[in-house]
Amino acid sequence: MKSFSQYKKPIVGLLLVAVLAVSVFAFYWFSTLPKPLLPSEVREYQGEDLSAINDFRENSIHGPQYINKTSYRLNVTGLVDNPTVYTYDQVLTRQKYQKVVTLYCVEGWSVKILWEGILLKDLFSEVGVQPEAKVVIFYAVDGYSTSFPLEYITNSSIILAYKMNGVEIPPERGFPFMLVAESQYGYKWIKWITRIELSDNVNYRGYWESRGYPNDASLR
């Protein structure tokens, strides 16, 4: 007669297979469920259908970041005449703009969102960008960074967004500010921005760029 220990390994193996099968089924079942809208989220703007905020996929380097609005500070530094530290409310004293822009991820998914924010060139005009500045480097609270030619930021009227689909950007999407890097792939759309540096370092490479991604992520 066989002892229980002889059956133990096969039983454990069958249990593991069963758990894995249930997990896979649950993942696909939940992924097909309708994604809830956030309160007051709009899904149509001037005749254009919009994606839901929850249509984004979570692919940040250290997971969602949660920033306190009261203690938050945005530092604008580098090659500027007047380095400035802004509170959240101070950033939002400027003229607001809205744009419907689609974010395309290199993973193959996309979302069309109504963004609202301020023009970065308005912010830059206040701090006095020095002639030597050629690059804008953005830094996030989780250690992420990315950079752009200064002329891209100013000539393309790039906005620093604080709302999406009419609601304040949720922490999972980048509160308090996300860069709407239109015409660029999603890894350039930096979230949780805490510092903006004006620089002459045209060779700067951000988090993914230093790992082999193109610094120019223009949509082809």
KOLFI-751195 format. One record per residue (C-alpha): x, y, z; residue number from 1. Coordinates in Angstrom, 2 decimals. Layout:
REM KOLFI-751195
<east X | north Y | up Z | num NUM>
...
REM end
This chain:
REM KOLFI-751195
<east 0.00 | north 0.00 | up 0.00 | num 1>
<east 1.30 | north 3.44 | up -0.94 | num 2>
<east 1.77 | north 6.01 | up 1.80 | num 3>
<east 0.32 | north 9.55 | up 1.64 | num 4>
<east 3.79 | north 10.97 | up 1.00 | num 5>
<east 3.88 | north 9.06 | up -2.30 | num 6>
<east 0.70 | north 10.83 | up -3.42 | num 7>
<east 1.71 | north 14.21 | up -2.04 | num 8>
<east 3.74 | north 15.50 | up -4.98 | num 9>
<east 1.16 | north 14.58 | up -7.67 | num 10>
<east -1.63 | north 16.14 | up -5.59 | num 11>
<east 0.33 | north 19.35 | up -5.07 | num 12>
<east 1.10 | north 19.48 | up -8.79 | num 13>
<east -2.58 | north 19.09 | up -9.71 | num 14>
<east -3.53 | north 21.82 | up -7.23 | num 15>
<east -0.99 | north 24.21 | up -8.73 | num 16>
<east -2.29 | north 23.53 | up -12.24 | num 17>
<east -5.85 | north 24.12 | up -11.04 | num 18>
<east -4.91 | north 27.41 | up -9.35 | num 19>
<east -3.10 | north 28.56 | up -12.50 | num 20>
<east -6.07 | north 27.69 | up -14.69 | num 21>
<east -8.48 | north 29.57 | up -12.43 | num 22>
<east -6.16 | north 32.60 | up -12.37 | num 23>
<east -5.91 | north 32.70 | up -16.18 | num 24>
<east -9.69 | north 32.38 | up -16.52 | num 25>
<east -10.27 | north 35.14 | up -13.95 | num 26>
<east -7.81 | north 37.48 | up -15.71 | num 27>
<east -9.53 | north 37.13 | up -19.09 | num 28>
<east -13.00 | north 37.32 | up -17.56 | num 29>
<east -12.28 | north 40.54 | up -15.66 | num 30>
<east -10.53 | north 42.08 | up -18.70 | num 31>
<east -13.75 | north 41.73 | up -20.70 | num 32>
<east -15.90 | north 43.54 | up -18.14 | num 33>
<east -16.96 | north 47.13 | up -18.95 | num 34>
<east -14.48 | north 49.60 | up -17.49 | num 35>
<east -16.10 | north 52.05 | up -15.07 | num 36>
<east -16.13 | north 55.75 | up -15.80 | num 37>
<east -14.85 | north 58.18 | up -13.22 | num 38>
<east -17.48 | north 60.56 | up -11.80 | num 39>
<east -18.23 | north 63.39 | up -14.27 | num 40>
<east -15.86 | north 61.95 | up -16.88 | num 41>
<east -16.83 | north 63.04 | up -20.41 | num 42>
<east -16.70 | north 60.57 | up -23.31 | num 43>
<east -17.48 | north 62.89 | up -26.20 | num 44>
<east -16.08 | north 66.29 | up -27.14 | num 45>
<east -17.12 | north 68.37 | up -30.16 | num 46>
<east -18.31 | north 65.30 | up -32.00 | num 47>
<east -15.30 | north 63.13 | up -31.16 | num 48>
<east -15.64 | north 59.93 | up -29.16 | num 49>
<east -13.12 | north 59.70 | up -26.33 | num 50>
<east -11.48 | north 56.77 | up -24.60 | num 51>
<east -12.17 | north 56.18 | up -20.92 | num 52>
<east -9.51 | north 57.19 | up -18.39 | num 53>
<east -9.47 | north 53.59 | up -17.18 | num 54>
<east -8.57 | north 52.38 | up -20.68 | num 55>
<east -4.94 | north 53.17 | up -19.89 | num 56>
<east -2.68 | north 50.23 | up -19.03 | num 57>
<east -0.42 | north 50.44 | up -15.99 | num 58>
<east 3.20 | north 50.30 | up -17.16 | num 59>
<east 5.05 | north 52.80 | up -14.97 | num 60>
<east 8.47 | north 51.83 | up -13.66 | num 61>
<east 7.53 | north 51.72 | up -9.97 | num 62>
<east 3.74 | north 51.64 | up -10.00 | num 63>
<east 1.33 | north 54.53 | up -9.36 | num 64>
<east 2.64 | north 57.44 | up -7.30 | num 65>
<east 0.52 | north 59.33 | up -4.78 | num 66>
<east 1.44 | north 63.00 | up -4.33 | num 67>
<east -0.01 | north 65.35 | up -1.74 | num 68>
<east -1.47 | north 68.41 | up -3.46 | num 69>
<east -0.71 | north 70.71 | up -0.53 | num 70>
<east 2.97 | north 69.84 | up -0.22 | num 71>
<east 3.60 | north 69.40 | up -3.97 | num 72>
<east 6.18 | north 71.67 | up -5.59 | num 73>
<east 7.19 | north 72.06 | up -9.24 | num 74>
<east 10.78 | north 73.22 | up -9.70 | num 75>
<east 11.75 | north 74.99 | up -12.92 | num 76>
<east 15.55 | north 75.15 | up -12.98 | num 77>
<east 18.63 | north 75.16 | up -15.17 | num 78>
<east 19.38 | north 77.74 | up -17.84 | num 79>
<east 16.76 | north 80.26 | up -16.77 | num 80>
<east 17.06 | north 83.78 | up -15.40 | num 81>
<east 14.62 | north 83.17 | up -12.56 | num 82>
<east 14.61 | north 79.60 | up -11.21 | num 83>
<east 11.19 | north 79.20 | up -9.64 | num 84>
<east 9.40 | north 76.79 | up -7.32 | num 85>
<east 5.63 | north 76.63 | up -7.87 | num 86>
<east 2.86 | north 75.19 | up -5.76 | num 87>
<east 0.12 | north 73.25 | up -7.50 | num 88>
<east -2.29 | north 76.19 | up -7.33 | num 89>
<east 0.33 | north 78.63 | up -8.61 | num 90>
<east 0.88 | north 76.55 | up -11.73 | num 91>
<east -2.84 | north 76.70 | up -12.47 | num 92>
<east -3.12 | north 80.49 | up -12.34 | num 93>
<east -2.24 | north 80.60 | up -16.05 | num 94>
<east -4.53 | north 80.44 | up -19.07 | num 95>
<east -5.94 | north 76.93 | up -19.56 | num 96>
<east -6.15 | north 75.14 | up -22.89 | num 97>
<east -7.96 | north 72.00 | up -24.08 | num 98>
<east -6.85 | north 69.51 | up -26.72 | num 99>
<east -8.03 | north 66.12 | up -27.86 | num 100>
<east -4.83 | north 64.13 | up -28.34 | num 101>
<east -4.29 | north 60.39 | up -28.78 | num 102>
<east -1.53 | north 58.66 | up -26.84 | num 103>
<east 0.01 | north 55.76 | up -28.76 | num 104>
<east 2.00 | north 53.22 | up -26.74 | num 105>
<east 4.83 | north 51.20 | up -28.25 | num 106>
<east 3.05 | north 48.15 | up -26.79 | num 107>
<east 0.33 | north 48.60 | up -29.43 | num 108>
<east -2.57 | north 50.22 | up -27.55 | num 109>
<east -3.85 | north 53.78 | up -27.74 | num 110>
<east -6.25 | north 56.15 | up -25.97 | num 111>
<east -7.92 | north 59.32 | up -27.24 | num 112>
<east -8.34 | north 61.79 | up -24.37 | num 113>
<east -9.49 | north 65.37 | up -23.87 | num 114>
<east -6.62 | north 67.06 | up -22.05 | num 115>
<east -6.69 | north 70.36 | up -20.20 | num 116>
<east -3.67 | north 72.23 | up -18.95 | num 117>
<east -1.30 | north 75.14 | up -19.34 | num 118>
<east 1.10 | north 75.89 | up -22.16 | num 119>
<east 4.67 | north 75.21 | up -21.12 | num 120>
<east 5.87 | north 78.13 | up -23.21 | num 121>
<east 3.79 | north 80.43 | up -20.97 | num 122>
<east 5.61 | north 79.06 | up -17.94 | num 123>
<east 8.96 | north 79.42 | up -19.68 | num 124>
<east 8.31 | north 83.05 | up -20.59 | num 125>
<east 8.04 | north 83.84 | up -16.89 | num 126>
<east 11.30 | north 82.24 | up -15.81 | num 127>
<east 13.30 | north 83.69 | up -18.70 | num 128>
<east 14.88 | north 80.90 | up -20.76 | num 129>
<east 18.52 | north 81.68 | up -21.53 | num 130>
<east 19.80 | north 81.59 | up -25.15 | num 131>
<east 22.07 | north 78.59 | up -24.47 | num 132>
<east 19.12 | north 76.38 | up -23.55 | num 133>
<east 18.41 | north 73.78 | up -26.22 | num 134>
<east 16.76 | north 70.95 | up -24.30 | num 135>
<east 13.94 | north 70.56 | up -21.79 | num 136>
<east 14.40 | north 67.72 | up -19.30 | num 137>
<east 11.42 | north 66.49 | up -17.27 | num 138>
<east 11.84 | north 64.58 | up -14.00 | num 139>
<east 9.19 | north 62.57 | up -12.13 | num 140>
<east 8.84 | north 61.65 | up -8.49 | num 141>
<east 9.49 | north 57.96 | up -9.23 | num 142>
<east 12.88 | north 58.58 | up -10.83 | num 143>
<east 11.62 | north 58.62 | up -14.42 | num 144>
<east 12.89 | north 61.27 | up -16.82 | num 145>
<east 12.75 | north 62.20 | up -20.48 | num 146>
<east 13.83 | north 65.13 | up -22.65 | num 147>
<east 12.81 | north 67.11 | up -25.73 | num 148>
<east 14.27 | north 69.83 | up -27.93 | num 149>
<east 13.15 | north 73.19 | up -26.58 | num 150>
<east 11.70 | north 74.14 | up -29.96 | num 151>
<east 9.42 | north 71.09 | up -29.91 | num 152>
<east 7.91 | north 72.24 | up -26.60 | num 153>
<east 7.41 | north 75.84 | up -27.69 | num 154>
<east 6.56 | north 75.44 | up -31.39 | num 155>
<east 4.08 | north 72.61 | up -30.84 | num 156>
<east 2.24 | north 74.37 | up -28.01 | num 157>
<east 2.79 | north 71.42 | up -25.68 | num 158>
<east 0.67 | north 71.47 | up -22.56 | num 159>
<east 1.24 | north 70.37 | up -18.99 | num 160>
<east -2.07 | north 68.68 | up -18.24 | num 161>
<east -3.92 | north 68.61 | up -14.93 | num 162>
<east -7.24 | north 67.30 | up -16.25 | num 163>
<east -8.29 | north 64.51 | up -18.58 | num 164>
<east -11.81 | north 64.01 | up -19.90 | num 165>
<east -12.93 | north 66.90 | up -17.73 | num 166>
<east -11.76 | north 65.52 | up -14.38 | num 167>
<east -8.60 | north 66.00 | up -12.35 | num 168>
<east -5.92 | north 63.54 | up -13.41 | num 169>
<east -6.11 | north 60.54 | up -11.05 | num 170>
<east -2.94 | north 59.46 | up -9.19 | num 171>
<east -2.72 | north 56.34 | up -11.36 | num 172>
<east -2.54 | north 58.50 | up -14.49 | num 173>
<east 0.02 | north 61.01 | up -13.25 | num 174>
<east -1.44 | north 63.53 | up -10.77 | num 175>
<east -0.65 | north 66.34 | up -10.41 | num 176>
<east 0.73 | north 66.88 | up -13.93 | num 177>
<east 1.26 | north 64.81 | up -17.05 | num 178>
<east 3.02 | north 65.96 | up -20.20 | num 179>
<east 0.88 | north 65.76 | up -23.34 | num 180>
<east 3.70 | north 64.91 | up -25.72 | num 181>
<east 1.59 | north 64.86 | up -28.86 | num 182>
<east 3.06 | north 63.22 | up -31.96 | num 183>
<east 5.39 | north 61.24 | up -29.67 | num 184>
<east 5.04 | north 57.67 | up -28.41 | num 185>
<east 3.73 | north 57.11 | up -24.90 | num 186>
<east 7.05 | north 56.68 | up -23.12 | num 187>
<east 7.64 | north 60.40 | up -23.67 | num 188>
<east 4.38 | north 61.28 | up -21.88 | num 189>
<east 5.96 | north 61.62 | up -18.46 | num 190>
<east 3.72 | north 61.54 | up -15.37 | num 191>
<east 4.08 | north 62.82 | up -11.79 | num 192>
<east 6.34 | north 65.68 | up -12.92 | num 193>
<east 8.23 | north 67.42 | up -10.12 | num 194>
<east 11.07 | north 69.19 | up -11.92 | num 195>
<east 11.65 | north 70.80 | up -15.31 | num 196>
<east 15.22 | north 71.65 | up -16.28 | num 197>
<east 16.27 | north 73.87 | up -19.18 | num 198>
<east 19.61 | north 72.56 | up -20.41 | num 199>
<east 22.22 | north 72.74 | up -23.16 | num 200>
<east 22.92 | north 68.99 | up -22.89 | num 201>
<east 21.66 | north 67.71 | up -26.25 | num 202>
<east 23.04 | north 64.26 | up -25.38 | num 203>
<east 20.83 | north 63.77 | up -22.34 | num 204>
<east 18.95 | north 60.47 | up -22.36 | num 205>
<east 16.03 | north 59.67 | up -20.07 | num 206>
<east 14.97 | north 56.45 | up -18.40 | num 207>
<east 13.96 | north 54.42 | up -21.45 | num 208>
<east 16.15 | north 56.33 | up -23.88 | num 209>
<east 19.25 | north 55.33 | up -21.90 | num 210>
<east 18.03 | north 51.73 | up -22.24 | num 211>
<east 17.90 | north 51.80 | up -26.03 | num 212>
<east 14.64 | north 53.58 | up -26.91 | num 213>
<east 14.96 | north 56.38 | up -29.49 | num 214>
<east 15.23 | north 59.85 | up -28.01 | num 215>
<east 13.07 | north 61.08 | up -30.88 | num 216>
<east 9.87 | north 59.08 | up -30.43 | num 217>
<east 7.98 | north 60.75 | up -33.27 | num 218>
<east 5.07 | north 58.74 | up -34.63 | num 219>
<east 5.93 | north 57.28 | up -38.00 | num 220>
REM end
